[in-house]
Amino acid sequence: MAFLLKGGIDFMTAEEYRALLDTDFSDVKINEMPDMASYHADLNDTIEKRQQKFIRKVGNPYMMRVGKMKVKVSFANNGVSIEEAFKNMLLTV
């Protein structure tokens, strides 16, 4: 089963999603991670377009680098869907 972003963009399989989510800091070298310190979302783009651009830039939306710091993103189990949490995160970038 593939997960889809709105607009029908094929996102990832359940196995790929789990692998990204389970990535540990020790599994990734900081110099191999894209630096998001200079990333800015185009506020004129739709949410769907921002999602696409962000995923293309970062690769793993749960593990990224900001300057010299590794960042792991997780979401609380509070009933908010991953898509909704992702949209909220993009609105604050």
N, C-alpha and C positions, 0 to 999 in steps of 0.2 A: 504494500500500500504506500503510495507517495503522498506526501503532504503538499498542499497547494497554497501558494500565496493568492490573494484576490487577483482576479484578472486571468486566472488559469495558468500561471507560471509554475512549472514543475519545480518543487523545492527540494525535497529529499525523501528517501525511504525511511521507514521507522527505524531500521538498523543504522542508517547514516545519522539520523537524528540522535539516537541513543549514544552513538560513538562520539559525536560532538559534545553532547551534554556530559558524558563521562570523562572527557579529556582532563587530565591532571596537570598542574603546573610543571611537574617534573618530566612530563611527556613532551613538552614544547620548549625549544630554545628561544629566548627573547628576540634574538636577531633574526629569527625566521617568521616572526609575527608582524603583520602590518601595523604601522604606527598610526593610531587614530587621533593623536594630539592635534593634527592639523585638519582633521575631517570636519566638514561643515555640510549639513544637508541643505539642499536648495529648497527653500520654503515655498517656491512657486510650483514645485513638483507635487503630484498627488502622493498620498500615503503609500500607495502601491509602488509608485516609481521610487520613492525614498527607500522602501524595503529592498527593492531590487538592487539599487546602487549600494546600499549598505552591505548587503550580503556579498556582492561582487568584490567590494573593497576589503571586508574583514575576513571573509571565508567562514570562520567559525563564530557565530554571533554570541557564543558563551565564553569565548576566550580571546582576548585581544591585548594589545600593548598600547599604553598611553605614555609617551615619552620613554622613560627608563623603567616603567612599572608594568608588570603583568596584571591584567584585570580579568577576573572570572565573574560572569553574570549568572545569577540564579533568580528564580521567582518563587514567591511564597505560594503555598498551596491554599489559596484563599478564594478560589472560585473564579478568578480572572483567567481568561484563556491566554495561551501563549501569544496568539495573534494580537489580542488587546494589550497585553503587557508590552509587546514589541512596538506597537503603534505609540503607546505612551512614552516609551523610551525614545523613539525617533522624534517625537514632538519636543523633547527637551534637549536634543543635540544642537 
